[in-house]
Amino acid sequence: MTAAVLVASSCGKDWLKPEPLSFYEPDLTYVDAAAMRAALVACARNARIEYYGDNPPILTEMLFSEVTVEGVTDKSGPPQDLNLLITPDLANENNADRARIFHYWSEGYKGIKYANTIISRIDNAKYASAAERNAILGSAYFHRAMRYYRLCMQFGDVPAVMKEHTAPKTDFFSTKRDVILEYIKKDLDSAKGWVGDNVNRGEVTKGAILHLLTKVNLALGKFDDAIASATAVINGGQYSLMRQPFGATKKNVIWDLHRPENKALGENKEGLFLIIDRFGDGGYDGGMRIMRQAVPLWGSNINSPSGKKGTNDNTNQEYVQSNFYGRGIGRCRPTPYSQYDIWSDTSDLRHKKGNWMSMEDLVYNDIGLKNSNDTWYMKNLQLRNSTGGLLCTDTIRCWFGWPHYKIFIPDTENSPMQGGHTDWYIFRLAETYLLRAEAYYWKNELGLAANDINEVRTRAQAKPIDGAQVTIGTILDERARELFFEEPRKTELTRIALLFAKTGKPAYNGKTYQLDNFSENNFWYDRVIENNVFYRTGIVTNHGDKYTVSPYHVFWPVPSRSLQSNPNGVINQNKGYAGFEKNVPASDQIVD
């Protein structure tokens, strides 16, 4: 969605001689199936970066929800005061100290561009068979649809670019969200018959297409279609929930399911679509760094009851505690909702000691304690001393629990460890069950919804529920337990909020919603305020930054630089942000 201008100058005449800027010429490159599959690799790499690097974009999805907040507390800029910081101009910034809104806009359209190149040139190449051609086309349809599904839930009405553009274009217009969703539904309905499941891990599978189609069907309010597409995955014979210890670890099924060495194993039947990331593959030097993001800054700001520095996350300690849990900076700070409120079932493996870490499981390891013969050396941490005084000076950033079974990624490149290379689930069968449960919920078939929720719960040794307990809150709670750091939480909450507004179905809070005032009154905001105490009460960090959120954040602002580089068209801005007053009616059709 950008325009490019090339300017050249020279003192001599050599600049008049035509020289190729690149040896890449699409007409000469996309000539066979191998070239087309190489282009699909570009789509896959584009998808991968959502989860990797410092402040990976997925954290922005999480903090616009009830499950986490931005935990960096020593400066202003990180997205805590959303009312102040989430603007079209600040959305232009794409770095580790800002919400990664520009990433989703720009990389979303890059992924679409890569897919469109394949789709537009699909018949320029030679194939061994029509089936080979269609499998490649179906995979490209999937990648394009996955980006558009996310963009529609993040930004609402967006430009619909469904073909390759080989020259700068500055006259884009927004298209209605549901028009785009109907279009990608058609594509996915075709792709599901072309792509199989017997492919290399990391490639698009039929299961992934059906899973994404289920989300699109739900977004469109086509609940019977959603049940059918989810059932095709669940009953298709290719996938099943892992229920017993497996793989190289065989500790417990929850631990094993999320070990790097087990995710892409042939015996793992749960993964539908994975990111593949291995040491030395040319991807992200330094690995995923997930422990840096999601583990508390436990090496600082914690004193022992004797008043001395208690913890140290460096590798020069006698007991190198960071080798077992990683060095975190507390950026991905869970809320009380996600670390306490949803864990009432003490039998749930996902919150069992060893799988889930609490601060009290760590020990006072600073070598200074041993050198001074302090009796607290190597004893477990405690938050308060005997008189009730706090022993941690920053409980937002330095004191919280985390899902160790999912977050601990051994790291051979960083010291202290921050989280190394690992494959990662994008779609997993456990979510397919929860999506079908949601479709049953919208149809008021609550017993069937409970059955699907229980497939996920009982695998984790949690107690089953019955239909009388099912609300959308029940489903969202189960998603929070199962899909932390996997699901794009804001995307799914917005999709659900739109469904409440479309259907008029009362939510468990007793409210009904409408589309005509969606940016002022929506289920997304009510759910966040209900369960995220940081935003609800306006907690203030040690640096003096207040946590705030507003109903219009249900959609993100379109970055202003994308609007400014489109002078001959109108990309609509979302309500609540500067520029909304310049909107024109979004298009109700897509011109191929």
Beta strands, then each sheet from edge to edge (+ up, - down):
strand 1: 68-70
strand 2: 158-159
strand 3: 174-175
strand 4: 271-275
strand 5: 332-334
strand 6: 424-428
sheet 1: 1+ 5-
sheet 2: 2+ 3-
sheet 3: 4+ 6-
end
